[in-house]
Amino acid sequence: MIEFIQLTTSDEIDLFIETNQLSFLYISRQNCSVCHGLMPQVEKMMNHFPAIKLGHVDADEVMEVTGKFSVFTVPVLILFVDGKEYLREAHIVHLDLLTEKIKKIYKNVVDE
C-alpha cells in the first residue's frame, strides 16, 4: 500500500517535487475535519497510480507552504509532473472526477 510521506520543511517539499517525476502533495491543517476524512480515501485511490509519490504537508507546521503554493483553503491536492503543477483540487474534492483527471495525466506520462 502506498502511503504519504510527511514533509516537514520547505526544503523537503522542494526536494520531493524536484526528485520525483510524478509527485502529489496533500496540504492540510490539524483542525480540519474534511482534511482528515478525505486523506485515507485519497491514499486508497492513489494505489491505482503506483508511480506517483505522495507527500503530506501540515500547513500549521510548515506555514510558508500557504504562500508558496497560494493555499487559501484546505485540503489542497496538487499533482506535479517533472516539477510543474499539472492538477490542483481544493476543499471540496470529488474523488471520481479527480481519479479521471489523474488517469489522463498518468497515461501520458507513465509507460506501462
MDTraj code that builds the backbone (N, CA, C; nanometers):
import mdtraj as md
import numpy as np

residues = "MET ILE GLU PHE ILE GLN LEU THR THR SER ASP GLU ILE ASP LEU PHE ILE GLU THR ASN GLN LEU SER PHE LEU TYR ILE SER ARG GLN ASN CYS SER VAL CYS HIS GLY LEU MET PRO GLN VAL GLU LYS MET MET ASN HIS PHE PRO ALA ILE LYS LEU GLY HIS VAL ASP ALA ASP GLU VAL MET GLU VAL THR GLY LYS PHE SER VAL PHE THR VAL PRO VAL LEU ILE LEU PHE VAL ASP GLY LYS GLU TYR LEU ARG GLU ALA HIS ILE VAL HIS LEU ASP LEU LEU THR GLU LYS ILE LYS LYS ILE TYR LYS ASN VAL VAL ASP GLU".split()
xyz = np.array([
    [0.0838, -0.1186, 0.0000],
    [0.0000, 0.0000, 0.0000],
    [0.0883, 0.1249, 0.0000],
    [0.0563, 0.2159, -0.0863],
    [0.1287, 0.3421, -0.0953],
    [0.0829, 0.4323, 0.0182],
    [0.1787, 0.4983, 0.0833],
    [0.1450, 0.5878, 0.1934],
    [0.2077, 0.7239, 0.1718],
    [0.1497, 0.8239, 0.2372],
    [0.2016, 0.9597, 0.2300],
    [0.3308, 0.9721, 0.3107],
    [0.4272, 1.0439, 0.2555],
    [0.5497, 1.0800, 0.3259],
    [0.5242, 1.2148, 0.3912],
    [0.5547, 1.2270, 0.5192],
    [0.5359, 1.3532, 0.5904],
    [0.6510, 1.4474, 0.5552],
    [0.6184, 1.5634, 0.5001],
    [0.7181, 1.6640, 0.4645],
    [0.7080, 1.7774, 0.5653],
    [0.8196, 1.8085, 0.6322],
    [0.8130, 1.8996, 0.7465],
    [0.8874, 2.0316, 0.7277],
    [0.9514, 2.0499, 0.6125],
    [1.0179, 2.1770, 0.5849],
    [0.9955, 2.2152, 0.4389],
    [1.0143, 2.3416, 0.4113],
    [1.0024, 2.3899, 0.2742],
    [1.1068, 2.3248, 0.1840],
    [1.2269, 2.3045, 0.2362],
    [1.3327, 2.2388, 0.1580],
    [1.2962, 2.0941, 0.1249],
    [1.2362, 2.0229, 0.2208],
    [1.1927, 1.8849, 0.1957],
    [1.0868, 1.8814, 0.0850],
    [0.9970, 1.9783, 0.0870],
    [0.8918, 1.9858, -0.0158],
    [0.9552, 2.0074, -0.1526],
    [1.0474, 2.1029, -0.1616],
    [1.1147, 2.1313, -0.2888],
    [1.1881, 2.0087, -0.3411],
    [1.2623, 1.9418, -0.2540],
    [1.3379, 1.8225, -0.2927],
    [1.2445, 1.7108, -0.3381],
    [1.1335, 1.6936, -0.2680],
    [1.0340, 1.5918, -0.3017],
    [0.9796, 1.6145, -0.4431],
    [0.9461, 1.7381, -0.4740],
    [0.8903, 1.7715, -0.6062],
    [0.9964, 1.7577, -0.7150],
    [1.1178, 1.8017, -0.6851],
    [1.2261, 1.8000, -0.7844],
    [1.2750, 1.6589, -0.8163],
    [1.2744, 1.5698, -0.7194],
    [1.3349, 1.4376, -0.7394],
    [1.2372, 1.3295, -0.7860],
    [1.1103, 1.3615, -0.7938],
    [1.0113, 1.2634, -0.8387],
    [0.9441, 1.3132, -0.9662],
    [0.9416, 1.2277, -1.0679],
    [0.8772, 1.2672, -1.1934],
    [0.7303, 1.3006, -1.1697],
    [0.6629, 1.2174, -1.0928],
    [0.5230, 1.2400, -1.0560],
    [0.5155, 1.2538, -0.9043],
    [0.4783, 1.3702, -0.8574],
    [0.4666, 1.3914, -0.7129],
    [0.3317, 1.4550, -0.6830],
    [0.2769, 1.4160, -0.5703],
    [0.1434, 1.4585, -0.5311],
    [0.1502, 1.5127, -0.3890],
    [0.1098, 1.6377, -0.3708],
    [0.1087, 1.6980, -0.2377],
    [-0.0327, 1.7052, -0.1842],
    [-0.0472, 1.6669, -0.0595],
    [-0.1739, 1.6792, 0.0128],
    [-0.1467, 1.7779, 0.1257],
    [-0.2034, 1.8970, 0.1139],
    [-0.1821, 2.0025, 0.2131],
    [-0.3056, 2.0132, 0.3006],
    [-0.2841, 2.0032, 0.4323],
    [-0.3967, 2.0062, 0.5258],
    [-0.3599, 2.0873, 0.6493],
    [-0.4550, 2.0967, 0.7395],
    [-0.4332, 2.1593, 0.8707],
    [-0.4814, 2.0620, 0.9775],
    [-0.4301, 2.0804, 1.0989],
    [-0.4608, 1.9882, 1.2078],
    [-0.6089, 1.9880, 1.2468],
    [-0.6732, 2.1030, 1.2462],
    [-0.8127, 2.1120, 1.2914],
    [-0.9134, 2.1065, 1.1767],
    [-0.8782, 2.0417, 1.0687],
    [-0.9652, 2.0333, 0.9506],
    [-1.0255, 1.8935, 0.9412],
    [-1.1531, 1.8828, 0.9719],
    [-1.2182, 1.7512, 0.9674],
    [-1.2303, 1.6988, 0.8245],
    [-1.2508, 1.7874, 0.7280],
    [-1.2569, 1.7462, 0.5878],
    [-1.1225, 1.6848, 0.5475],
    [-1.0137, 1.7488, 0.5882],
    [-0.8784, 1.7002, 0.5562],
    [-0.8566, 1.5589, 0.6084],
    [-0.8928, 1.5370, 0.7341],
    [-0.8704, 1.4071, 0.7974],
    [-0.9605, 1.2986, 0.7390],
    [-1.0805, 1.3353, 0.6982],
    [-1.1718, 1.2383, 0.6388],
    [-1.1356, 1.2015, 0.4956],
    [-1.0836, 1.2975, 0.4222],
    [-1.0526, 1.2763, 0.2807],
    [-0.9201, 1.2032, 0.2589],
    [-0.8244, 1.2262, 0.3459],
    [-0.6899, 1.1727, 0.3244],
    [-0.6848, 1.0205, 0.3050],
    [-0.7502, 0.9401, 0.3891],
    [-0.7454, 0.7945, 0.3661],
    [-0.8100, 0.7533, 0.2341],
    [-0.9121, 0.8265, 0.1921],
    [-0.9770, 0.7967, 0.0646],
    [-0.8838, 0.8255, -0.0529],
    [-0.8120, 0.9367, -0.0448],
    [-0.7163, 0.9730, -0.1489],
    [-0.6023, 0.8718, -0.1513],
    [-0.5541, 0.8339, -0.0339],
    [-0.4457, 0.7359, -0.0238],
    [-0.4865, 0.6037, -0.0903],
    [-0.6083, 0.5602, -0.0662],
    [-0.6592, 0.4363, -0.1260],
    [-0.6686, 0.4499, -0.2782],
    [-0.7198, 0.5631, -0.3250],
    [-0.7332, 0.5874, -0.4678],
    [-0.5975, 0.5897, -0.5368],
    [-0.4973, 0.6457, -0.4701],
    [-0.3648, 0.6603, -0.5306],
    [-0.2927, 0.5267, -0.5459],
    [-0.3423, 0.4201, -0.4843],
    [-0.2852, 0.2874, -0.5044],
    [-0.2968, 0.2421, -0.6494],
    [-0.3874, 0.3028, -0.7245],
    [-0.4027, 0.2715, -0.8664],
    [-0.2954, 0.3393, -0.9513],
    [-0.2179, 0.4283, -0.8894],
    [-0.1164, 0.5052, -0.9607],
    [0.0179, 0.4925, -0.8882],
    [0.0795, 0.3741, -0.8928],
    [0.1984, 0.3475, -0.8107],
    [0.3202, 0.4330, -0.8445],
    [0.3266, 0.4925, -0.9620],
    [0.4428, 0.5745, -0.9974],
    [0.4365, 0.7144, -0.9349],
    [0.3218, 0.7500, -0.8787],
    [0.3071, 0.8819, -0.8170],
    [0.3513, 0.8730, -0.6711],
    [0.4458, 0.9575, -0.6343],
    [0.4932, 0.9646, -0.4959],
    [0.4048, 1.0619, -0.4187],
    [0.3661, 1.0229, -0.2980],
    [0.2714, 1.1001, -0.2180],
    [0.3408, 1.1721, -0.1035],
    [0.3138, 1.3011, -0.0923],
    [0.3684, 1.3796, 0.0174],
    [0.2578, 1.4527, 0.0909],
    [0.2678, 1.4560, 0.2229],
    [0.1701, 1.5267, 0.3057],
    [0.2375, 1.6435, 0.3762],
    [0.1727, 1.7593, 0.3729],
    [0.2249, 1.8773, 0.4403],
    [0.1174, 1.9311, 0.5334],
    [0.1534, 1.9481, 0.6598],
    [0.0655, 2.0116, 0.7577],
    [0.0955, 2.1605, 0.7537],
    [-0.0008, 2.2395, 0.7051],
    [0.0188, 2.3835, 0.6890],
    [0.0351, 2.4555, 0.8229],
    [-0.0053, 2.3909, 0.9322],
    [0.0168, 2.4502, 1.0642],
    [0.1630, 2.4368, 1.1065],
    [0.2315, 2.3342, 1.0565],
    [0.3721, 2.3119, 1.0897],
    [0.4665, 2.3791, 0.9898],
    [0.4292, 2.3777, 0.8619],
    [0.5101, 2.4391, 0.7564],
    [0.4301, 2.5578, 0.7033],
    [0.4301, 2.6657, 0.7795],
    [0.3434, 2.7801, 0.7495],
    [0.3712, 2.8451, 0.6146],
    [0.4963, 2.8399, 0.5677],
    [0.5291, 2.9041, 0.4405],
    [0.4669, 2.8330, 0.3202],
    [0.4139, 2.7132, 0.3409],
    [0.3533, 2.6388, 0.2299],
    [0.2308, 2.7121, 0.1745],
    [0.1615, 2.7859, 0.2596],
    [0.0414, 2.8563, 0.2119],
    [0.0767, 2.9643, 0.1101],
    [0.1826, 3.0370, 0.1351],
    [0.2255, 3.1391, 0.0399],
    [0.2925, 3.0792, -0.0823],
    [0.3720, 2.9783, -0.0595],
    [0.4478, 2.9132, -0.1667],
    [0.3560, 2.8557, -0.2747],
    [0.2430, 2.7964, -0.2327],
    [0.1515, 2.7315, -0.3275],
    [0.0157, 2.8006, -0.3354],
    [0.0061, 2.9244, -0.2870],
    [-0.1195, 3.0010, -0.2913],
    [-0.2370, 2.9213, -0.2353],
    [-0.2207, 2.8760, -0.1133],
    [-0.3238, 2.7976, -0.0458],
    [-0.4122, 2.8914, 0.0351],
    [-0.5416, 2.8940, 0.0013],
    [-0.6366, 2.9797, 0.0712],
    [-0.7357, 2.9003, 0.1544],
    [-0.7454, 2.7728, 0.1260],
    [-0.8335, 2.6828, 0.1999],
    [-0.7686, 2.5443, 0.1990],
    [-0.8114, 2.4585, 0.2866],
    [-0.7585, 2.3217, 0.2886],
    [-0.8758, 2.2236, 0.2876],
    [-0.8548, 2.1025, 0.2447],
    [-0.7320, 2.0486, 0.1894],
    [-0.7055, 2.0985, 0.0478],
    [-0.5770, 2.0959, 0.0098],
    [-0.5354, 2.1252, -0.1268],
    [-0.4557, 2.0051, -0.1755],
    [-0.4902, 1.9573, -0.2929],
    [-0.4252, 1.8425, -0.3541],
    [-0.3618, 1.8900, -0.4833],
    [-0.2313, 1.8714, -0.4973],
    [-0.1599, 1.9194, -0.6154],
    [-0.0776, 1.8060, -0.6744],
    [-0.0922, 1.7851, -0.8053],
    [-0.0126, 1.6861, -0.8778],
    [0.0909, 1.7597, -0.9613],
    [0.2171, 1.7206, -0.9446],
    [0.3269, 1.7784, -1.0209],
    [0.3826, 1.6739, -1.1161],
    [0.4152, 1.7178, -1.2377],
    [0.4823, 1.6330, -1.3353],
    [0.6121, 1.7037, -1.3719],
    [0.7229, 1.6367, -1.3472],
    [0.8549, 1.6946, -1.3719],
    [0.8693, 1.8330, -1.3087],
    [0.8186, 1.8460, -1.1865],
    [0.8329, 1.9695, -1.1110],
    [0.7337, 2.0794, -1.1434],
    [0.6441, 2.0551, -1.2391],
    [0.5448, 2.1559, -1.2777],
    [0.4060, 2.1136, -1.2320],
    [0.3306, 2.2091, -1.1821],
    [0.1956, 2.1799, -1.1374],
    [0.1060, 2.1492, -1.2571],
    [0.0408, 2.0328, -1.2525],
    [-0.0488, 1.9914, -1.3600],
    [-0.1947, 1.9871, -1.3169],
    [-0.2180, 1.9682, -1.1881],
    [-0.3543, 1.9492, -1.1405],
    [-0.3644, 1.9992, -0.9977],
    [-0.4752, 2.0689, -0.9688],
    [-0.4978, 2.1190, -0.8330],
    [-0.6464, 2.1060, -0.8007],
    [-0.6731, 2.0543, -0.6839],
    [-0.8091, 2.0469, -0.6301],
    [-0.8038, 2.1032, -0.4891],
    [-0.9101, 2.1712, -0.4484],
    [-0.9101, 2.2299, -0.3148],
    [-1.0472, 2.2176, -0.2496],
    [-1.0455, 2.2030, -0.1189],
    [-1.1595, 2.1991, -0.0273],
    [-1.2588, 2.0870, -0.0592],
    [-1.3498, 2.1095, -0.1513],
    [-1.4474, 2.0061, -0.1875],
    [-1.3908, 1.9284, -0.3061],
    [-1.3522, 1.8038, -0.2820],
    [-1.2869, 1.7224, -0.3839],
    [-1.3785, 1.6058, -0.4199],
    [-1.4101, 1.5961, -0.5472],
    [-1.4907, 1.4846, -0.5969],
    [-1.3930, 1.3762, -0.6435],
    [-1.3839, 1.2687, -0.5691],
    [-1.2837, 1.1660, -0.5959],
    [-1.2977, 1.1023, -0.7339],
    [-1.4205, 1.0822, -0.7809],
    [-1.4387, 1.0226, -0.9138],
    [-1.3793, 1.1126, -1.0223],
    [-1.4065, 1.2419, -1.0132],
    [-1.3528, 1.3356, -1.1117],
    [-1.2012, 1.3468, -1.1000],
    [-1.1515, 1.3499, -0.9775],
    [-1.0071, 1.3565, -0.9555],
    [-0.9385, 1.2334, -1.0135],
    [-0.9965, 1.1174, -0.9917],
    [-0.9401, 0.9929, -1.0442],
    [-0.9302, 0.9982, -1.1968],
    [-1.0352, 1.0451, -1.2616],
    [-1.0351, 1.0535, -1.4084],
    [-0.9287, 1.1510, -1.4587],
    [-0.9141, 1.2639, -1.3924],
    [-0.8125, 1.3618, -1.4321],
    [-0.6725, 1.3038, -1.4161],
    [-0.6492, 1.2363, -1.3052],
    [-0.5177, 1.1771, -1.2807],
    [-0.4902, 1.0665, -1.3815],
    [-0.5913, 0.9845, -1.4143],
    [-0.5746, 0.8765, -1.5129],
    [-0.5228, 0.9302, -1.6453],
    [-0.5798, 1.0414, -1.6908],
    [-0.5396, 1.1001, -1.8193],
    [-0.3941, 1.1450, -1.8156],
    [-0.3552, 1.2111, -1.7097],
    [-0.2176, 1.2579, -1.6973],
    [-0.1241, 1.1382, -1.6838],
    [-0.1606, 1.0450, -1.5985],
    [-0.0778, 0.9265, -1.5709],
    [-0.0507, 0.8471, -1.6989],
    [-0.1555, 0.8287, -1.7777],
    [-0.1454, 0.7516, -1.9014],
    [-0.0448, 0.8162, -1.9983],
    [-0.0400, 0.9489, -2.0006],
    [0.0505, 1.0191, -2.0919],
    [0.1946, 1.0231, -2.0410],
    [0.2142, 1.0044, -1.9121],
    [0.3482, 1.0170, -1.8547],
    [0.4147, 0.8818, -1.8304],
    [0.3368, 0.7834, -1.7845],
    [0.3933, 0.6548, -1.7456],
    [0.3698, 0.5511, -1.8548],
    [0.4769, 0.4883, -1.8994],
    [0.4659, 0.3790, -1.9970],
    [0.4500, 0.2483, -1.9200],
    [0.3350, 0.1890, -1.9312],
    [0.3132, 0.0595, -1.8629],
    [0.2806, -0.0470, -1.9641],
])
top = md.Topology()
chain = top.add_chain()
for i, resn in enumerate(residues, 1):
    res = top.add_residue(resn, chain, resSeq=i)
    for name in ("N", "CA", "C"):
        top.add_atom(name, md.element.get_by_symbol(name[0]), res)
traj = md.Trajectory(xyz[None], top)
